[in-house]
């Protein structure tokens, strides 16, 4: 089906003004289809001209201004001829329920056979649910009515009421974009609290009532405090009525979606088993991120997808800005620097990097691939640099002016730049051209030029040089403690910037101290060699985060040998106080370095080293703590002999450890990979954990069986079965490839490149890209894999999401090859 182009959207926005939507949904028609009636009232600036509306479904009838239209869709488009100055379009249609997390998704909970439905209208999937003008700058109020089984609850963007006979009706919304509309229906359980005139609600499936009750106080308190923080920051109150619901929904593709008044979250975030502090911090960041969207994205919406950074970069930046004052995560910026930002650096140094704010996004499908680690963590880092460069008060004043001028409407980069320039008196347009319109990462290091100390700036892979405001910190080692002796802030530009005289006896001089900018850093020798001694001695979480970032970026650039990174993890992780930094670096060492960056012959030694690291970390952890759980989980993945795994699964766990469902599946999967458990054990565990998540775990375990017949069955399902839900497809793909099974899966490496395009041809752009990425043979680290990917990438008929997935797989394989030669 054709994707809406920017040119088409621009022309339609100039032609139309949408007054309102009324949408009626009937969810009582069985397991496959639902009914949809949409009534759209809209004005036309040029009476007599034509346009079109979008619908993916079966069109039953369409009436424009009282006259019947030809009930024929042209792909997903309904022609609307001879418009009048004011128009009413009524469309009756049937829609298909989704199992891919797009449109109206239907899920049957295996725990109790209850049915749940939720709408995911992003990016252009509102048309999967009701006929509409599906673009972000044709905002309009929406009135919703829904018919459901009598025992169901229905939630949507505004307050609703059960008016009888399974009928729910909802208050008209403020003007919103079509991609923000949602409805969640089923026998949900709920928790409510009033705060500052807003009713806060959290909702989950009935089978998750217990974890919802356990998390309710924390989640509701976090939400209330985030509202207080945002109200104080912006001086503008939440603008979507007096209710704010957050719904945990099954098989959700994203972390969450910012539908105004009714945010949807993936329900894996409602933890049913023991959880680490790092996971709780991530969940808090997601909650704060979606709340920030109530201002950036929902109150003021981008005009077209080329400005999606106005949504995602701001929401990411603001979420980490408020967490230290709205939650227990006072070191959230350090977590961001040592975790989220790593993905931003990796993306921005890839072959497919793009500007934070690209000049043009040609169509909606192309926009989808830009929802990535450049739009999120890189964009957030760039905004942190902007705030440092402008000064915080002018920065906030510009944002407040932006809201005042564009509330309930749309805005562009130029609009925001104008507001910030007026508030600060600085040339923000030039700053934006350098930072937002160009791609690539800068690298900073100290150097000596003509006897003067300078900050040297290089463009990684030819990236343009930019202005930066950075901190420079000097640290001295005193015993086992690394203390900051001085810190200066400077503005740098160009290839070499002289800096003030720095004391020469520091053990470490750290550029970007405080993490004000987006740039990788290299340390002068001997500090780089002495990281295993310096990093554990650093007392501040941000300093450690930056040193970890230096080490990880150097490893990926083949400047630091991969076994040196494993040694650094062994030296520093047992004493790492930050749960997020410890978990991130353990994961990087285990899943990237050991499995991909090291020659396979050296992998067993690395796993033994990491297992010892986990045992040391575990021995020092408080029983029942998240730190203990992090150490045990990674230890499980490092064990290569079944005996200890079998004892753990039998219940011989350390004091404080709960052998819950998630840990049992983790142990069983490792046993399956090692050939020490099989189908009978998987079936027995699924009988014990007959839940939606249990079924997904079982699917992944079956794909990981080291058996030729099991691999063939998993491959066939992965490549040909379009009835699989998104979660099961992901589990199959991720379970299939295992480093221990390289010989068994070797024949499937060329098969991937031969079959992935037919396998993705019948799927939506989003799911096609996900499948291509999930199933890429990432453990087949060879020049042959790179060449096969390049052969496919040379084609000119790849959809954008599949091209991105193939390019990512190729790039990561190149990085692994270079690391092996370091």
C-alpha positions in Angstrom: 0.0 0.0 0.0 1.4 3.5 -0.8 2.9 5.4 2.0 1.7 9.0 2.4 4.4 11.3 1.1 5.4 14.6 2.6 4.3 16.4 -0.5 0.9 14.8 -0.3 0.6 15.7 3.4 1.6 19.3 2.8 -0.9 19.7 0.0 -3.7 18.2 2.0 -2.9 20.3 5.1 -3.1 23.4 2.9 -6.4 22.3 1.5 -8.2 20.9 4.6 -9.1 21.9 8.2 -10.5 19.0 10.2 -13.2 20.1 12.6 -13.9 16.8 14.4 -14.0 13.0 14.4 -16.7 10.8 15.8 -15.6 7.2 15.9 -17.8 4.2 16.8 -16.2 0.8 17.3 -18.0 -2.5 17.7 -15.8 -5.1 19.4 -18.4 -7.8 19.7 -18.2 -9.3 16.2 -15.9 -12.3 17.1 -12.2 -13.0 17.2 -11.2 -11.8 13.7 -13.0 -8.6 12.9 -14.5 -5.4 14.4 -16.9 -2.8 13.1 -15.9 0.8 12.6 -18.0 3.9 11.8 -16.2 7.3 11.4 -17.9 10.6 10.9 -15.4 13.4 9.9 -16.4 17.0 9.6 -13.9 19.2 7.8 -13.5 22.4 5.9 -11.9 22.8 2.5 -10.1 26.0 1.5 -10.6 25.3 -2.2 -14.2 24.1 -2.8 -14.6 21.9 -5.9 -11.2 20.2 -5.5 -10.6 16.6 -4.7 -8.7 14.8 -1.9 -8.6 11.4 -0.2 -8.9 9.8 3.2 -7.2 6.7 4.4 -8.6 3.3 5.5 -7.0 -0.1 5.8 -10.0 -2.5 6.1 -13.1 -3.5 4.3 -15.2 -0.5 3.2 -18.9 -1.1 3.5 -20.2 2.3 2.6 -19.0 5.9 2.3 -21.2 9.1 2.2 -19.8 12.5 1.5 -22.2 15.4 2.1 -25.2 13.1 1.8 -24.2 11.5 -1.5 -23.0 7.9 -1.8 -19.4 7.4 -2.9 -18.1 4.4 -4.9 -17.2 1.9 -2.1 -13.9 1.1 -3.7 -10.6 1.7 -2.0 -7.5 2.4 -4.1 -5.1 0.5 -2.0 -5.7 2.3 1.3 -7.2 5.4 -0.1 -10.8 6.6 -0.4 -11.2 9.3 -3.1 -13.2 12.3 -2.0 -14.3 14.3 -5.1 -15.8 17.7 -5.5 -15.4 19.0 -1.9 -17.6 21.8 -0.5 -16.5 24.5 1.8 -17.8 22.5 4.7 -18.0 18.7 4.5 -19.2 15.6 6.4 -17.8 12.2 5.5 -19.4 9.0 7.0 -17.5 5.8 6.5 -18.8 2.3 7.6 -16.1 -0.4 7.6 -14.9 -3.6 9.0 -11.4 -4.0 10.3 -9.1 -6.9 11.0 -7.7 -7.4 14.5 -3.9 -7.3 14.6 -1.4 -9.6 16.2 1.6 -7.5 15.4 1.2 -4.6 17.8 -0.2 -2.3 15.0 -3.7 -1.1 14.7 -6.3 -2.8 16.9 -4.4 -5.6 18.6 -6.2 -8.6 20.1 -4.7 -10.9 22.7 -6.1 -13.9 24.5 -4.5 -14.4 27.9 -3.6 -18.1 28.3 -3.7 -17.7 32.1 -7.5 -17.3 32.2 -8.7 -17.0 28.5 -9.7 -13.4 29.0 -9.6 -11.3 25.8 -7.9 -7.8 25.7 -7.8 -5.3 22.8 -5.8 -2.1 22.5 -5.2 0.4 19.7 -1.7 1.4 18.6 -2.3 4.1 16.0 1.3 5.2 15.6 2.8 6.0 13.0 0.1 5.7 10.4 -2.0 2.9 11.9 -5.0 4.9 12.9 -6.3 4.1 9.4 -6.2 0.4 10.4 -9.0 1.3 12.9 -11.1 4.0 11.4 -11.2 6.1 8.3 -9.2 9.4 8.8 -6.8 11.9 7.4 -3.7 10.1 8.8 -1.0 12.8 9.2 0.2 14.6 12.2 -0.7 18.2 11.3 -4.5 17.6 10.7 -5.3 17.6 14.4 -8.9 17.5 15.6 -11.1 16.7 18.6 -12.2 13.0 18.7 -15.4 11.7 20.2 -15.4 7.9 20.8 -18.1 5.3 21.4 -17.4 1.7 21.9 -19.5 -1.5 22.1 -17.9 -4.4 24.0 -18.9 -7.4 26.0 -20.8 -6.3 29.1 -18.1 -7.4 31.6 -15.3 -5.3 29.9 -13.8 -2.0 30.9 -13.0 0.5 28.2 -10.3 3.2 28.5 -9.5 5.9 25.9 -8.0 9.4 25.6 -10.7 11.0 27.7 -13.0 10.0 30.5 -15.6 7.5 29.6 -18.8 6.2 31.0 -20.5 2.8 30.8 -24.0 3.8 29.5 -25.4 0.2 29.4 -25.6 -2.9 27.3 -21.8 -2.9 26.8 -21.9 0.6 25.4 -19.2 3.1 26.5 -19.1 6.8 25.5 -16.2 9.2 25.9 -15.9 12.9 26.4 -14.6 14.8 23.3 -10.9 15.2 23.4 -8.9 18.4 22.8 -7.4 18.5 19.3 -5.1 15.6 18.8 -3.3 13.9 15.9 -4.7 10.7 14.5 -1.6 8.7 15.6 -2.4 9.6 19.3 -5.9 8.0 19.4 -6.3 4.9 21.5 -8.8 2.6 23.1 -8.0 -0.2 25.5 -10.8 -2.8 26.2 -11.1 -5.9 28.3 -11.6 -7.1 31.9 -8.8 -4.8 33.2 -8.1 -4.3 36.9 -7.3 -0.8 38.0 -5.7 1.4 40.7 -6.6 5.1 41.1 -5.3 8.1 42.9 -6.2 11.8 42.8 -3.4 14.3 42.6 -3.6 18.1 42.0 -7.0 17.8 40.4 -6.0 14.9 38.1 -7.3 11.4 38.4 -4.3 9.1 38.0 -5.1 5.5 36.9 -3.0 2.4 36.3 -4.5 -0.7 34.6 -3.5 -4.2 33.8 -4.8 -7.6 32.8 -6.6 -9.5 35.5 -3.8 -12.1 35.6 -1.4 -9.3 36.5 -3.5 -8.0 39.3 -0.9 -9.0 41.9 2.1 -7.3 40.3 0.0 -4.3 39.7 -1.0 -4.1 43.4 2.7 -4.5 44.4 3.9 -1.7 42.1 0.9 0.6 42.4 2.2 2.9 45.2 5.5 3.4 43.5 4.0 4.1 40.1 1.3 6.4 41.3 3.8 8.4 43.5 6.2 8.6 40.6 3.5 9.9 38.3 2.3 12.5 40.8 5.8 13.8 41.4 6.6 13.9 37.7 3.5 16.0 37.1 4.7 18.4 39.9 8.1 18.6 38.3 6.8 19.3 34.8 4.3 21.9 36.0 7.1 23.7 37.8 9.5 23.4 34.8 7.1 24.5 32.1 4.7 26.8 33.9 2.0 25.2 31.8 -0.4 22.6 33.2 -1.2 19.3 31.8 -3.6 20.1 29.0 -5.7 17.0 28.4 -8.6 17.1 30.9 -8.6 15.8 34.4 -7.6 12.2 33.9 -4.3 10.5 33.1 -4.5 6.7 32.6 -1.6 4.4 32.1 -2.4 0.9 30.8 -0.1 -2.1 30.7 -0.9 -3.9 27.4 0.3 -7.2 26.0 2.6 -7.8 23.0 3.4 -4.1 22.6 6.2 -3.3 20.2 7.6 -0.2 21.8 8.3 0.6 25.5 5.3 2.8 25.6 3.1 5.2 23.6 2.2 8.7 24.6 -1.5 8.8 23.7 -2.8 11.9 25.6 -4.8 10.9 28.6 -4.2 7.2 28.1 -0.6 6.1 27.8 0.0 2.4 26.9 3.0 0.6 28.3 4.3 -2.9 27.4 3.1 -5.2 30.2 6.6 -6.8 30.7 7.3 -3.6 32.6 4.8 -4.8 35.3 7.3 -7.2 36.8 5.9 -10.5 37.9 9.2 -11.8 39.2 12.2 -10.4 41.1 13.6 -7.3 39.5 16.9 -5.4 39.5 17.3 -1.8 40.4 18.4 -1.1 36.8 15.1 -2.4 35.5 13.2 -0.3 38.0 15.1 2.8 36.9 14.4 2.1 33.3 10.7 1.8 34.0 10.7 5.1 35.9 12.5 6.7 32.9 9.8 5.4 30.5 7.0 6.7 32.8 8.7 10.2 32.9 9.4 10.1 29.1 5.7 9.5 28.2 4.6 12.2 30.6 7.0 14.7 28.9 5.2 13.9 25.7 2.0 15.5 27.0 3.8 18.8 26.3 6.3 17.8 23.6 4.4 15.8 21.0 0.8 16.0 22.3 0.2 19.7 23.3 2.6 20.9 20.5 3.0 18.4 17.7 5.5 18.2 14.9 4.1 19.2 11.5 5.7 16.3 9.7 7.9 13.4 10.6 11.1 15.2 9.8 10.7 17.0 13.1 10.0 13.8 15.2 13.0 14.9 17.3 10.7 17.6 18.7 8.9 14.7 20.3 11.5 12.1 21.1 14.7 14.0 21.9 12.8 16.4 24.2 10.9 13.6 26.0 14.1 11.7 26.6 16.0 14.7 27.8 13.2 15.9 30.0 12.6 12.5 31.6 16.2 12.3 32.8 16.1 15.9 33.9 13.1 15.3 36.2 14.0 11.8 37.5 16.5 13.1 40.1 13.9 15.3 41.7 10.8 13.1 41.1 12.2 9.7 42.1 14.8 7.8 44.1 17.0 7.8 41.0 19.1 10.8 41.9 22.0 9.6 39.6 19.8 9.2 36.5 22.1 11.3 34.3 24.9 9.0 35.1 22.8 6.0 34.1 21.9 7.8 30.9 25.5 8.6 30.1 26.7 5.0 30.7 23.8 3.2 29.2 21.4 5.0 26.8 24.1 7.2 25.3 26.2 4.2 24.3 23.5 3.2 21.8 23.5 6.8 20.5 27.2 6.8 19.9 26.9 3.4 18.1 24.1 4.6 15.9 25.8 7.9 15.0 29.0 6.1 14.0 27.1 3.6 11.8 26.7 3.7 8.0 23.1 4.7 8.3 23.5 7.6 10.6 21.3 10.7 9.9 20.9 14.2 11.3 18.8 14.5 14.5 16.5 16.8 12.4 16.8 15.7 8.8 16.1 18.2 6.0 13.4 15.9 4.5 11.6 12.7 5.2 9.9 11.7 2.0 7.2 9.5 3.3 5.7 7.9 6.4 7.5 4.6 5.8 10.9 6.4 5.7 10.0 8.2 8.9 9.6 4.9 10.8 13.3 4.1 10.6 14.2 7.4 12.2 12.7 6.5 15.5 16.1 5.3 16.6 19.0 5.9 19.0 19.8 9.2 17.2 16.3 10.6 17.7 16.3 9.5 21.3 19.6 9.5 23.3 21.7 11.5 20.8 18.9 14.1 20.5 18.6 14.3 24.2 22.3 14.8 24.6 22.3 17.5 22.0 19.5 19.3 24.0 21.6 19.0 27.2 24.4 20.7 25.3 22.0 23.4 24.1 20.8 24.1 27.6 24.5 24.4 28.7 25.3 26.6 25.8 22.3 29.0 26.2 22.0 28.9 29.9 19.2 27.1 31.7 16.8 30.0 32.2 16.9 31.3 28.6 16.4 27.7 27.5 13.3 27.2 29.7 12.0 30.6 28.8 12.2 29.7 25.1 10.3 26.4 25.7 7.5 28.3 27.6 7.1 30.7 24.7 7.0 27.8 22.3 4.1 26.3 24.2 2.3 29.6 24.4 2.4 30.1 20.7 1.6 26.5 19.5 -0.6 24.9 22.1 -2.9 22.2 20.5 -1.3 22.9 17.2 1.8 22.0 15.2 5.3 23.4 15.1 8.6 23.0 13.2 12.3 23.3 14.0 12.2 26.8 12.8 9.5 27.7 15.3 11.4 26.3 18.2 14.7 27.9 17.1 12.9 31.3 16.9 11.6 31.0 20.4 15.0 30.0 21.9 16.8 32.8 20.0 14.3 35.4 21.2 14.7 34.2 24.8 18.5 33.9 24.7 19.7 36.5 22.2 22.1 33.9 20.7 22.3 32.6 17.1 20.4 29.4 17.7 19.8 29.0 13.9 23.6 28.5 13.4 23.8 26.2 16.3 20.9 24.1 15.0 22.5 23.9 11.5 25.7 22.5 13.0 24.1 20.2 15.6 20.7 19.2 14.2 21.2 19.2 10.5 24.4 17.3 10.3 25.2 13.7 11.2 28.1 12.0 12.9 30.1 12.0 16.1 33.0 14.2 17.2 35.9 12.8 19.3 37.7 14.9 21.8 41.2 14.4 23.2 44.0 16.6 24.8 47.0 17.4 22.7 49.9 19.9 22.7 50.3 22.3 19.8 53.2 24.8 19.7 53.7 24.3 23.5 50.1 24.9 24.4 47.5 22.5 25.7 44.6 22.2 23.3 41.4 20.2 23.0 41.7 18.3 19.7 38.4 17.6 17.9 38.1 15.0 15.2 35.1 14.0 13.2 34.6 10.2 13.4 34.2 8.8 9.8 34.4 12.4 8.5 31.8 14.0 10.7 31.8 17.8 10.7 33.3 19.6 13.6 30.9 21.4 16.0 31.0 24.0 18.8 30.9 22.4 22.3 30.6 23.6 25.8 32.4 21.1 28.0 33.8 20.5 31.4 37.5 19.5 31.9 38.2 17.7 35.2 41.5 16.9 36.8 41.6 14.0 39.1 44.3 12.7 41.5 44.5 9.2 43.0 44.9 9.2 46.7 45.1 5.6 47.9 42.0 3.8 46.6 40.1 7.1 45.9 40.1 9.2 42.7 39.4 12.8 43.8 38.6 15.7 41.5 41.1 18.4 42.0 39.7 21.0 39.6 37.0 21.5 37.0 36.8 24.2 34.4 34.1 24.8 31.7 35.2 26.0 28.2 33.7 26.5 24.8 35.6 24.8 22.0 35.2 24.9 18.2 37.3 23.7 15.3 40.1 21.2 15.2 42.2 22.7 18.0 41.0 24.9 20.9 43.6 26.3 23.4 42.4 25.8 27.0 43.5 27.4 30.3 46.7 26.2 31.9 45.9 22.9 33.6 47.9 21.5 36.5 50.3 18.9 35.2 50.3 16.4 38.0 46.8 15.0 37.6 46.5 11.2 37.3 43.5 11.7 35.0 42.3 14.6 32.9 38.8 14.0 31.8 37.2 15.9 28.9 33.5 16.3 28.9 33.5 16.1 32.7 29.9 16.3 33.7 28.7 15.0 30.3 27.5 18.2 28.9 27.9 17.4 25.2 27.6 14.5 22.7 31.2 13.5 21.9 33.3 10.5 22.5 36.5 11.0 24.4 40.0 9.5 24.4 42.2 9.6 27.5 45.9 10.5 27.4 48.4 7.8 28.4 49.0 6.5 30.9 45.4 7.0 32.0 44.0 4.8 29.3 46.2 1.9 30.3 45.5 2.4 34.0 41.7 2.4 33.7 41.4 -0.9 35.7 43.0 1.1 38.6 41.4 4.5 38.1 37.8 3.5 37.3 37.0 1.6 40.5 38.6 4.4 42.5 36.2 7.1 41.1 33.7 8.2 43.7 31.2 10.0 41.5 28.7 7.9 39.4 29.0 10.4 36.4 32.8 10.1 36.4 32.6 6.3 36.4 29.9 6.4 33.6 32.2 8.6 31.4 35.2 6.3 32.0 33.1 3.3 31.1 31.9 5.1 28.0 35.5 5.8 27.0 36.4 2.1 27.4 33.4 0.8 25.5 33.7 3.2 22.6 37.4 2.4 22.4 36.6 -1.3 22.3 34.0 -0.9 19.5 36.6 1.2 17.6 39.2 -1.5 18.0 41.4 0.9 19.9 41.1 -1.3 23.1 41.5 -5.0 22.7 38.3 -6.9 23.6 40.1 -9.0 26.2 41.2 -5.8 27.9 37.6 -4.8 28.2 36.8 -8.1 29.9 39.7 -7.5 32.3 38.4 -4.0 33.0 34.9 -5.4 33.8 36.5 -8.0 36.1 38.4 -5.3 37.9 35.7 -2.6 38.2 32.2 -4.1 38.1 32.4 -5.9 41.5 32.8 -2.5 43.1 30.5 -0.6 40.8 27.8 1.0 43.0 25.5 2.0 40.1 23.1 -0.8 39.3 22.6 0.4 35.7 26.3 0.8 35.0 27.1 -2.6 36.5 24.3 -4.4 34.5 25.2 -2.6 31.3 28.9 -3.4 31.3 28.3 -7.0 32.4 25.9 -7.3 29.5 28.3 -5.7 27.0 31.2 -8.0 28.1 29.0 -11.1 28.0 26.8 -10.7 24.9 29.0 -8.5 22.7 32.6 -9.1 23.6 32.6 -12.8 24.6 30.1 -13.9 21.9 31.2 -11.7 19.0 34.4 -9.6 19.5 36.6 -12.4 20.8 37.9 -15.2 18.6 35.7 -18.2 19.5 38.8 -20.1 20.8 39.1 -17.4 23.5 35.5 -17.3 24.4 35.6 -20.0 27.1 38.3 -18.1 29.0 36.3 -14.9 28.9 33.2 -16.7 30.2 35.3 -18.1 33.1 36.6 -14.6 33.9 33.1 -13.1 33.8 31.7 -16.0 35.9 34.3 -15.2 38.5 33.4 -11.5 38.3 29.7 -12.4 38.9 30.6 -14.6 41.9 32.7 -11.8 43.4 29.8 -9.4 42.9 27.3 -11.9 44.2 29.3 -12.5 47.4 29.4 -8.8 48.2 25.7 -8.2 47.5 23.0 -8.1 50.1 20.7 -11.1 50.0 17.5 -10.3 48.0 19.0 -7.2 46.4 18.9 -6.3 42.8 22.7 -6.4 42.7 22.6 -10.0 43.8 20.0 -10.8 41.1 22.1 -9.0 38.4 25.1 -11.1 39.3 23.2 -14.4 39.3 21.5 -13.7 36.0 24.8 -13.0 34.3 26.5 -16.0 36.0 23.8 -18.3 34.6 24.6 -17.1 31.1 28.3 -17.7 31.6 28.1 -21.2 32.9 29.1 -23.9 30.4 28.7 -27.0 32.6 25.1 -28.1 33.3 25.6 -29.4 36.8 25.4 -26.0 38.6 22.5 -24.9 36.4 20.6 -28.1 37.3 21.2 -27.6 41.0 19.9 -24.0 40.8 16.8 -25.1 38.9 16.2 -27.8 41.5 16.0 -25.1 44.2 19.6 -24.9 45.5 19.7 -21.1 45.2 21.6 -18.7 47.4 20.0 -17.1 50.4 17.8 -14.2 49.3 17.3 -15.4 45.8 13.7 -16.3 44.8 13.4 -19.1 42.2 10.6 -17.4 40.4 9.2 -17.9 36.9 11.7 -15.6 35.1 14.7 -17.1 36.8 13.5 -20.6 36.1 13.1 -19.8 32.4 16.5 -18.3 32.3 18.1 -21.4 33.8 16.1 -23.7 31.6 17.1 -21.8 28.4 20.8 -22.1 29.3 20.4 -25.8 29.9 18.6 -26.1 26.5 21.4 -24.3 24.7 23.9 -26.6 26.3 21.9 -29.7 25.3 21.1 -30.6 28.9 17.3 -30.1 28.7 14.8 -30.7 25.9 11.2 -30.6 24.8 9.9 -32.5 27.8 11.4 -30.0 30.2 10.1 -27.1 28.2 6.6 -28.5 28.2 6.8 -29.1 31.9 7.9 -25.5 32.6 5.2 -24.1 30.4 2.6 -26.2 32.4 4.0 -24.6 35.5 3.9 -21.1 34.0 0.9 -21.1 31.7 0.9 -17.4 31.0 1.5 -15.2 28.0 5.1 -14.6 29.0 5.6 -18.2 29.7 4.4 -19.1 26.2 6.9 -16.7 24.7 9.8 -18.1 26.8 8.8 -21.6 25.7 8.9 -20.5 22.0 12.4 -19.1 22.5 13.6 -22.3 24.3 12.3 -24.5 21.5 14.1 -22.4 18.9 17.3 -22.8 20.9 17.2 -26.6 21.0 20.5 -28.0 19.6 18.7 -30.4 17.3 18.5 -30.3 13.5 14.8 -31.0 13.4 14.1 -28.3 16.0 16.1 -25.8 14.0 14.4 -26.6 10.8 10.9 -26.2 12.4 11.9 -22.9 14.0 13.3 -21.6 10.7 10.2 -22.5 8.8 8.0 -20.8 11.3 10.2 -17.7 11.4 10.4 -17.3 7.7 6.9 -18.4 6.5 4.3 -18.2 9.3 2.6 -14.8 9.2 0.1 -15.8 11.9 2.7 -15.6 14.6 2.3 -12.7 17.0 5.2 -10.2 17.2 6.4 -11.6 20.6 6.6 -15.2 19.4 8.3 -14.1 16.2 10.9 -12.3 18.2 11.4 -15.2 20.5 11.9 -17.6 17.6 14.4 -15.3 15.9 16.5 -14.6 19.0 16.4 -18.2 20.2 17.5 -19.6 16.9 21.1 -18.3 16.8 23.4 -19.4 19.6 27.2 -19.1 19.7 27.5 -22.7 21.1 25.6 -24.0 18.0 27.6 -22.3 15.3 28.2 -25.6 13.4 24.6 -26.6 13.6 23.3 -23.3 12.3 26.0 -22.6 9.7 23.9 -23.8 6.8 21.2 -21.2 7.7 23.6 -18.2 7.3 23.4 -18.2 3.5 19.7 -19.2 3.8 19.0 -16.0 5.7 20.3 -13.9 2.9 18.4 -15.9 0.3 15.1 -16.0 2.2 14.8 -12.8 4.3 13.4 -10.6 1.5 10.5 -13.1 0.6 9.9 -13.6 4.4 9.5 -9.8 4.9 7.6 -9.1 1.7 4.1 -9.6 3.1 4.6 -7.9 6.4 4.2 -4.3 7.5 7.3 -2.1 7.3 7.8 -2.1 11.0 7.5 -5.9 11.5 9.5 -6.5 8.3 12.4 -4.5 9.7 12.2 -6.1 13.1 12.2 -9.6 11.6 15.2 -8.8 9.4 17.1 -7.5 12.5 16.0 -10.2 15.0 17.0 -13.0 12.6 20.3 -11.6 11.3 23.1 -14.2 11.8 25.0 -11.9 14.2 27.3 -14.7 15.6 28.5 -15.6 12.1 31.4 -13.1 12.3 33.1 -13.4 8.9 33.9 -11.5 5.8 31.4 -13.8 4.0 28.6 -12.5 6.2 29.6 -8.9 5.4 29.7 -9.6 1.7 26.3 -11.3 1.7 24.7 -8.4 3.4 26.3 -6.0 1.0 25.0 -7.9 -1.9 21.4 -7.4 -0.6 22.1 -3.8 0.3 23.1 -3.1 -3.4 19.5 -3.7 -4.4 17.3 -0.7 -5.0 14.0 -2.4 -4.0 14.5 -2.8 -0.3 11.9 -1.2 2.1 13.5 1.3 4.4 13.2 -0.8 7.6 14.7 -3.9 6.1 17.6 -1.9 4.6 18.3 -0.4 8.0 18.3 -3.9 9.6 20.7 -5.3 7.0 23.0 -2.3 7.3 23.1 -2.6 11.1 23.9 -6.3 10.9 26.6 -5.7 8.4 28.1 -2.8 10.4 28.1 -4.7 13.6 29.8 -7.7 11.9 32.5 -5.4 10.6 33.0 -4.0 14.2 33.3 -7.6 15.5 35.9 -8.5 12.8 38.0 -5.4 13.6 37.8 -6.1 17.3 39.1 -9.7 16.7 42.1 -8.2 15.0 42.8 -5.6 17.6 
